[in-house]
Amino acid sequence: MSSAENLHPIFDRVLPRTEKEARLGQRGRVLWFFGLSGSGKSTLAIALERRLHAQGFVTQLLDGDNVRTGLNRGLGFSDADRTENIRRIAEVAKLHAQAGLVTLCSFITPLRAHRALAREILGADDLLPIYVKADFATCARRDPKGLYAKAAAGGVGQFTGRDSTFEEPGADEGNALVIDTEAASPEACLALLQVAVLSRIRL
């Protein structure tokens, strides 16, 4: 007998999501920030979480570097590992959404296939993709972690945007919110985010 035949999910018997959302006074949703390293994903996610928390929302933030020190510690940056990284995060975020939490995910998520995988796991209703837009040259100038300098010196392999592809949102990602951090100040980007998010998470 296969291992799958030994599984007996109890989804139909656990406390319903609607009751958890009613207790929290919010809708469980996943806000998925994606874009190049240095585009401002984590900065915006951190600021938005603090603002939502101040307004009484219950949140959880999942950040790429944080998750790779724990849950996804054994994964590298090959295409297969990047895909598994996204799959695991999407499954964790799905559990959070079912518990009524507002989950902010900050991951490069470079390929359309990766974002499609997250959308398939989470469902379009629960997912708000947020493309934090800044081109490679701008991110290289910012270089908040020093990664672009290291990559230029050959110290970082499979670097997204140089050695590894980053695909901008396609037509099938028409519901993605675009936050252009080159064109607008951090304060303006945060204000735009807040307006877009509040209508999705309020009961």
Backbone torsions as a table, in degrees:
resi	resn	phi	psi	omega
1	MET	NA	133.7	-178.3
2	SER	-72.7	161.9	-179.7
3	SER	-62.6	-34.1	-179.9
4	ALA	-62.4	-31.9	-178.9
5	GLU	-73.5	-13.3	178.4
6	ASN	-93.5	1.1	-178.9
7	LEU	-93.3	138.6	-179.3
8	HIS	-135.1	79.2	-177.9
9	PRO	-58.0	146.4	-178.7
10	ILE	-117.5	29.7	-177.1
11	PHE	-54.6	-34.3	-176.3
12	ASP	-76.6	-7.6	-175.7
13	ARG	-112.3	-10.4	-178.4
14	VAL	-79.4	163.7	178.6
15	LEU	-56.3	127.0	-175.1
16	PRO	-63.0	147.7	177.7
17	ARG	-57.9	-38.9	-177.9
18	THR	-59.3	-35.8	179.2
19	GLU	-70.4	-36.8	178.1
20	LYS	-67.7	-42.0	178.6
21	GLU	-64.6	-39.9	178.9
22	ALA	-63.0	-40.5	179.2
23	ARG	-64.0	-39.8	-178.3
24	LEU	-82.7	-19.4	-178.1
25	GLY	71.6	33.9	-178.7
26	GLN	-156.0	165.7	174.4
27	ARG	-95.8	137.4	173.0
28	GLY	-72.3	122.4	-179.5
29	ARG	-143.1	158.4	177.9
30	VAL	-118.4	121.1	177.4
31	LEU	-103.0	110.0	-171.2
32	TRP	-106.1	103.2	178.6
33	PHE	-84.5	126.1	177.0
34	PHE	-136.9	153.7	-178.2
35	GLY	156.9	176.9	-178.6
36	LEU	-64.4	156.1	171.5
37	SER	-59.0	129.5	-178.8
38	GLY	92.3	-0.9	-178.9
39	SER	-74.4	-22.3	180.0
40	GLY	115.3	11.6	-177.4
41	LYS	-57.3	-56.8	-175.8
42	SER	-65.9	-39.7	179.7
43	THR	-58.5	-46.3	-179.3
44	LEU	-70.5	-40.2	-179.7
45	ALA	-63.3	-42.5	178.9
46	ILE	-63.6	-45.5	-178.6
47	ALA	-65.5	-41.8	-179.9
48	LEU	-66.4	-41.2	179.0
49	GLU	-60.6	-43.8	179.8
50	ARG	-61.8	-39.7	-179.8
51	ARG	-68.6	-42.3	178.8
52	LEU	-65.3	-40.5	178.1
53	HIS	-60.2	-42.2	179.8
54	ALA	-63.8	-24.6	179.1
55	GLN	-91.5	4.0	174.4
56	GLY	97.5	5.6	179.0
57	PHE	-83.6	149.2	178.3
58	VAL	-98.9	121.3	-170.2
59	THR	-128.2	166.2	170.0
60	GLN	-145.8	135.7	179.9
61	LEU	-113.1	128.5	175.8
62	LEU	-114.4	117.0	-177.3
63	ASP	-113.9	144.1	-174.4
64	GLY	-53.3	-51.4	-177.9
65	ASP	-66.5	-39.5	178.5
66	ASN	-61.4	-46.8	-176.7
67	VAL	-66.3	-32.7	179.8
68	ARG	-74.2	-8.6	173.6
69	THR	-90.4	-6.5	-177.4
70	GLY	-133.6	-96.7	-175.9
71	LEU	-49.7	-44.1	-174.8
72	ASN	-110.0	29.8	-175.9
73	ARG	-57.8	-35.2	-174.9
74	GLY	-84.4	-0.2	-177.0
75	LEU	-91.6	143.1	176.1
76	GLY	-100.2	-146.2	-174.8
77	PHE	-125.3	21.8	171.6
78	SER	-70.0	166.2	178.8
79	ASP	-58.5	-41.1	-178.6
80	ALA	-66.3	-41.9	-179.8
81	ASP	-69.6	-37.4	176.9
82	ARG	-62.8	-40.6	178.5
83	THR	-63.9	-43.9	179.3
84	GLU	-66.4	-36.3	176.4
85	ASN	-57.2	-48.8	-179.3
86	ILE	-67.0	-40.1	-179.6
87	ARG	-60.1	-46.9	-178.3
88	ARG	-63.6	-44.4	-179.1
89	ILE	-63.2	-43.0	179.6
90	ALA	-62.0	-38.7	179.0
91	GLU	-66.9	-40.2	177.0
92	VAL	-64.9	-44.9	179.7
93	ALA	-62.7	-34.3	177.6
94	LYS	-63.4	-42.1	177.2
95	LEU	-61.7	-41.1	178.9
96	HIS	-64.1	-43.1	179.6
97	ALA	-62.2	-39.7	179.1
98	GLN	-67.3	-22.2	176.2
99	ALA	-87.7	-0.5	177.4
100	GLY	90.3	7.8	-178.5
101	LEU	-83.0	152.5	169.1
102	VAL	-93.6	113.4	-174.8
103	THR	-108.5	126.3	178.5
104	LEU	-104.7	117.3	-179.6
105	CYS	-107.7	129.0	179.6
106	SER	-121.6	100.0	-176.5
107	PHE	-142.9	143.1	180.0
108	ILE	-55.2	-44.8	177.0
109	THR	46.6	64.0	-164.0
110	PRO	-71.5	-29.1	-173.4
111	LEU	-104.5	148.0	175.6
112	ARG	-58.4	-34.2	179.0
113	ALA	-63.8	-35.9	177.0
114	HIS	-64.1	-44.1	-179.0
115	ARG	-69.7	-33.2	175.6
116	ALA	-66.0	-37.1	177.9
117	LEU	-63.7	-45.5	177.9
118	ALA	-61.0	-42.0	-179.9
119	ARG	-65.2	-38.4	178.9
120	GLU	-64.7	-41.4	-178.4
121	ILE	-72.0	-43.6	-172.3
122	LEU	-86.3	-30.0	-174.1
123	GLY	88.2	140.8	-175.1
124	ALA	-62.6	-31.5	-177.5
125	ASP	-68.8	-33.2	-176.7
126	ASP	-89.8	-11.1	-171.6
127	LEU	-110.0	128.9	168.2
128	LEU	-116.0	103.3	176.2
129	PRO	-74.8	135.4	-179.1
130	ILE	-126.5	108.0	179.6
131	TYR	-86.5	111.0	177.4
132	VAL	-89.4	104.1	-167.0
133	LYS	-94.6	125.2	170.7
134	ALA	-161.9	136.0	-175.3
135	ASP	-77.3	170.6	-174.6
136	PHE	-58.9	-43.4	-177.6
137	ALA	-63.4	-40.9	178.7
138	THR	-65.0	-45.2	180.0
139	CYS	-64.4	-36.1	178.6
140	ALA	-66.1	-35.3	177.5
141	ARG	-68.9	-39.0	179.3
142	ARG	-69.9	-52.8	176.9
143	ASP	36.6	59.0	-174.2
144	PRO	-64.1	-25.5	-179.1
145	LYS	-103.7	-1.1	-177.9
146	GLY	75.2	12.9	-175.6
147	LEU	-73.1	-35.7	-178.9
148	TYR	-66.6	-38.9	177.3
149	ALA	-65.3	-42.4	178.1
150	LYS	-64.2	-41.8	179.9
151	ALA	-63.6	-40.9	179.0
152	ALA	-63.2	-29.3	179.2
153	ALA	-89.4	3.1	178.8
154	GLY	84.0	14.3	-176.4
155	GLY	-91.9	-5.6	178.4
156	VAL	-130.9	118.3	179.2
157	GLY	-90.2	158.3	176.5
158	GLN	53.1	44.2	-175.5
159	PHE	-79.8	125.8	-175.4
160	THR	-64.2	130.5	-179.4
161	GLY	98.1	-18.2	178.7
162	ARG	-120.7	-65.6	-179.9
163	ASP	-91.1	-23.7	-175.0
164	SER	-126.9	139.9	-171.6
165	THR	-72.3	141.1	165.0
166	PHE	-118.2	125.3	-179.8
167	GLU	-104.8	125.0	175.6
168	GLU	-68.3	160.0	-177.8
169	PRO	-56.4	137.6	177.9
170	GLY	-95.9	-176.9	-177.7
171	ALA	-61.7	-29.1	-179.7
172	ASP	-76.5	-2.5	178.0
173	GLU	-113.3	37.2	-174.8
174	GLY	-63.7	-18.4	179.9
175	ASN	-87.1	2.1	-179.5
176	ALA	-71.4	133.6	174.4
177	LEU	-82.9	127.6	-179.6
178	VAL	-100.3	122.0	175.6
179	ILE	-114.5	106.6	-175.1
180	ASP	-91.1	101.4	-177.1
181	THR	-79.9	-5.8	171.8
182	GLU	-81.5	-34.4	-172.7
183	ALA	-92.1	-19.4	-174.6
184	ALA	-132.4	154.8	179.5
185	SER	-72.2	160.3	176.1
186	PRO	-55.5	-38.5	180.0
187	GLU	-65.2	-42.2	179.5
188	ALA	-67.6	-39.7	178.4
189	CYS	-63.1	-42.7	-179.6
190	LEU	-65.0	-41.5	179.1
191	ALA	-63.0	-41.7	177.8
192	LEU	-62.9	-43.0	178.1
193	LEU	-60.5	-46.2	-176.4
194	GLN	-59.9	-45.3	179.2
195	VAL	-61.1	-44.4	-177.5
196	ALA	-67.1	-34.3	-174.0
197	VAL	-82.4	-40.4	-173.8
198	LEU	-57.9	-38.3	-179.6
199	SER	-67.0	-20.9	-178.0
200	ARG	-91.4	-22.3	-174.2
201	ILE	-109.0	-12.3	177.6
202	ARG	-77.5	140.3	174.2
203	LEU	-75.9	NA	NA
